[in-house]
Amino acid sequence: MVIKPESIAPESRLPSTHPELDRIDLRLLGALQANARSTYAELGALVGLKPPAVHDRVKRLEARGFVRSYAAQLDARRVGYALTAFVSAYCAPDLDYDRFTAAVQAFHEIIEIHSVAGDETYLLKVVTRSTAHLDDFLTRLKRVEGVGRTRTTVVLSTPFERGGLPVEALA
């Protein structure tokens, strides 16, 4: 994906609502989310800076922890994961959270895990090759110490995935 240059209105140079980021930083972060392979020249055309200035800003954003990593977004179905599901894990009140987290990190099917408010303790996003694979995963998950029960919601379709944070909305 090639980023199309856009002119920056003078008011976009005003400070953003984020205390550590200005509007140029936010636009750079948004552009990097859209295409982390963009050149500094492409990014510079987008924000109205020369490539060396963009390079300095991107390196500063990386050093300050705003950019955690760069990765390719793979198509789960194309690589063999035909099924996506959200699994609610209802855990015992005396759950050892560190042990639980360590145990489930070994499950390669889990691509996200969130500690949540509500009846369930954790919400897991999982990918599996089939319903049989999902059944096997759930059997193994229920053996983890502290897991009382689970509830599974199978994803039928995904009309859209944002694939990043709405950083431009912070400006």
RAJOBEL-V411227 format. One record per backbone hydrogen bond with DSSP energy under -1.0 kcal/mol. NH is the residue of the N-H (numbers start at 0). CO is the residue of the C=O. E is the energy in kcal/mol with one decimal. If there is no record, write none. Layout:
nh=<NH	NH>
co=<CO	CO>
e=<E	E>
This chain:
nh=<11	12	13	16	25	26	27	28	29	30	31	32	33	34	37	42	43	44	45	46	47	48	53	54	55	56	57	58	59	60	61	62	63	64	65	78	79	80	81	82	84	85	86	87	88	89	91	94	96	99	100	101	102	103	104	105	106	109	110	111	113	115	120	121	122	123	124	125	126	127	133	134	135	136	137	138	139	140	141	143	146	147	148	150	152	154	166	168	169	170>
co=<8	9	10	169	21	22	23	24	25	26	27	28	29	30	34	38	39	40	41	42	43	43	49	50	51	52	53	54	55	56	57	58	59	61	60	74	76	75	79	127	125	152	123	150	121	148	145	91	94	95	96	97	98	99	100	102	103	106	124	124	122	120	88	88	113	86	111	84	108	82	129	130	131	132	133	134	135	136	137	140	143	89	89	87	85	83	164	165	166	167>
e=<-2.0	-1.8	-1.4	-1.6	-2.2	-2.2	-2.6	-2.8	-2.4	-2.5	-2.7	-2.1	-1.9	-2.3	-1.8	-2.5	-2.6	-2.3	-1.5	-1.9	-1.9	-1.7	-2.0	-2.9	-2.2	-2.1	-3.0	-2.6	-2.1	-2.6	-2.4	-2.7	-2.0	-1.5	-2.1	-1.7	-1.1	-3.0	-1.0	-2.5	-2.4	-2.8	-2.9	-3.4	-2.7	-2.9	-2.7	-1.7	-1.0	-2.6	-2.8	-2.3	-2.5	-2.6	-1.4	-1.1	-1.6	-1.4	-2.9	-1.4	-2.3	-2.0	-2.5	-1.8	-2.7	-2.8	-2.2	-3.0	-2.1	-2.8	-2.1	-2.6	-2.2	-2.6	-2.8	-2.1	-2.2	-2.7	-2.3	-1.7	-2.1	-2.7	-1.6	-1.8	-2.8	-2.9	-2.3	-1.1	-1.7	-1.2>
